[in-house]
Amino acid sequence: MNNRIMGLSRVDSPGAGIEFDRKSGYPYIMTNKQKLLAAMKKLPANASYEDAMEQLVFLSKIDEGIKDADAGRTISHAKLKQKMARWLK
């Protein structure tokens, strides 16, 4: 399976799991395992298990949001503002 892709629209999205090949410079999509390992490497040496779990949940929620957006499960900005106004009363 070739993970290299061209013409990415979400290269800069946090949590998108897109890296660049060091030799060719081409972007590629990271596997879930690669994303997890990269997240763990970024944690400080004294990070707790809770810190690690928080980071993993965060990455999972980003991935879930991207999948929802790709499937068309989104709402408009105006609709979100209406919902937020009700929540913040």
Sine and cosine of phi, psi and omega as CSV:
sin_phi,cos_phi,sin_psi,cos_psi,sin_omega,cos_omega
0.00,0.00,0.75,-0.66,-0.02,-1.00
-0.99,-0.14,0.89,-0.46,-0.03,-1.00
-1.00,-0.01,0.02,1.00,0.00,-1.00
-0.98,0.20,0.67,-0.74,0.03,-1.00
-0.68,-0.73,0.40,-0.92,0.01,-1.00
-0.88,-0.48,0.41,-0.91,0.09,-1.00
0.93,0.37,0.68,0.73,-0.02,-1.00
-0.94,0.33,0.62,-0.79,0.05,-1.00
-0.98,-0.21,-0.26,0.96,-0.07,-1.00
-0.87,-0.50,0.59,0.81,-0.05,-1.00
-0.86,0.50,-0.60,0.80,-0.07,-1.00
-1.00,-0.05,0.08,1.00,-0.02,-1.00
-0.94,0.34,0.77,-0.64,0.05,-1.00
-0.91,0.43,0.70,-0.71,0.04,-1.00
0.98,0.19,0.05,1.00,-0.03,-1.00
-0.94,0.33,-0.28,0.96,0.04,-1.00
0.95,0.30,0.55,0.83,0.01,-1.00
-0.93,-0.36,0.80,-0.59,0.02,-1.00
-0.83,-0.56,0.13,-0.99,0.04,-1.00
-0.89,-0.45,0.73,-0.68,0.04,-1.00
-0.89,0.46,0.76,-0.65,-0.06,-1.00
-0.91,0.41,-0.56,0.83,-0.03,-1.00
-0.99,0.14,-0.78,0.63,-0.10,-0.99
-1.00,0.00,-0.42,0.91,-0.06,-1.00
0.99,0.14,-0.04,1.00,0.01,-1.00
-0.97,0.25,0.58,-0.82,0.06,-1.00
-0.97,0.25,0.48,-0.88,0.12,-0.99
-0.60,-0.80,0.39,-0.92,-0.01,-1.00
-1.00,-0.01,0.78,-0.63,0.01,-1.00
-0.97,0.22,0.55,-0.83,0.14,-0.99
-0.96,0.28,0.25,-0.97,0.05,-1.00
-0.86,0.51,-0.64,0.77,0.01,-1.00
-0.89,0.45,-0.68,0.74,0.03,-1.00
-0.89,0.46,-0.64,0.76,0.04,-1.00
-0.88,0.47,-0.70,0.72,-0.01,-1.00
-0.89,0.45,-0.71,0.70,0.00,-1.00
-0.90,0.44,-0.65,0.76,0.02,-1.00
-0.90,0.44,-0.66,0.76,0.01,-1.00
-0.90,0.43,-0.65,0.76,-0.01,-1.00
-0.93,0.37,-0.60,0.80,0.01,-1.00
-0.92,0.40,-0.45,0.90,-0.02,-1.00
-0.99,0.16,-0.25,0.97,0.01,-1.00
-0.95,0.31,0.52,-0.85,0.05,-1.00
-0.92,0.38,0.34,-0.94,-0.05,-1.00
-0.86,0.50,-0.51,0.86,-0.04,-1.00
-1.00,-0.09,0.32,0.95,-0.01,-1.00
-0.91,0.41,0.60,-0.80,0.02,-1.00
-1.00,0.02,0.16,-0.99,0.10,-1.00
-0.88,0.48,-0.59,0.81,0.02,-1.00
-0.89,0.45,-0.64,0.77,0.06,-1.00
-0.87,0.49,-0.69,0.72,-0.01,-1.00
-0.90,0.43,-0.70,0.72,0.00,-1.00
-0.91,0.42,-0.63,0.78,0.03,-1.00
-0.87,0.49,-0.67,0.74,0.01,-1.00
-0.91,0.41,-0.66,0.75,-0.01,-1.00
-0.92,0.39,-0.65,0.76,0.04,-1.00
-0.90,0.44,-0.67,0.74,0.03,-1.00
-0.85,0.53,-0.74,0.67,0.01,-1.00
-0.89,0.45,-0.62,0.78,0.02,-1.00
-0.89,0.45,-0.67,0.75,0.00,-1.00
-0.92,0.38,-0.60,0.80,0.07,-1.00
-0.89,0.46,-0.73,0.68,0.01,-1.00
-0.87,0.49,-0.66,0.75,0.03,-1.00
-0.89,0.46,-0.67,0.74,0.02,-1.00
-0.90,0.43,-0.64,0.77,0.04,-1.00
-0.90,0.44,-0.68,0.74,0.03,-1.00
-0.90,0.45,-0.66,0.75,0.04,-1.00
-0.88,0.48,-0.71,0.71,0.00,-1.00
-0.89,0.45,-0.67,0.74,0.02,-1.00
-0.89,0.46,-0.53,0.85,-0.01,-1.00
-1.00,0.06,0.03,1.00,0.04,-1.00
1.00,0.10,0.16,0.99,0.01,-1.00
-1.00,0.04,0.97,0.23,0.00,-1.00
-0.73,-0.68,0.22,-0.98,0.11,-0.99
-0.77,-0.64,0.36,-0.93,-0.02,-1.00
-0.96,0.29,0.30,-0.95,0.04,-1.00
-0.89,0.46,-0.65,0.76,0.01,-1.00
-0.88,0.48,-0.67,0.74,0.01,-1.00
-0.91,0.41,-0.63,0.78,0.04,-1.00
-0.90,0.43,-0.66,0.75,0.02,-1.00
-0.88,0.47,-0.63,0.78,0.05,-1.00
-0.89,0.45,-0.72,0.70,0.00,-1.00
-0.89,0.45,-0.69,0.73,-0.01,-1.00
-0.90,0.44,-0.62,0.78,0.01,-1.00
-0.88,0.48,-0.65,0.76,0.03,-1.00
-0.93,0.36,-0.64,0.76,-0.02,-1.00
-0.92,0.39,-0.56,0.83,-0.11,-0.99
-1.00,0.02,0.08,1.00,0.01,-1.00
-0.95,0.32,0.00,0.00,0.00,0.00
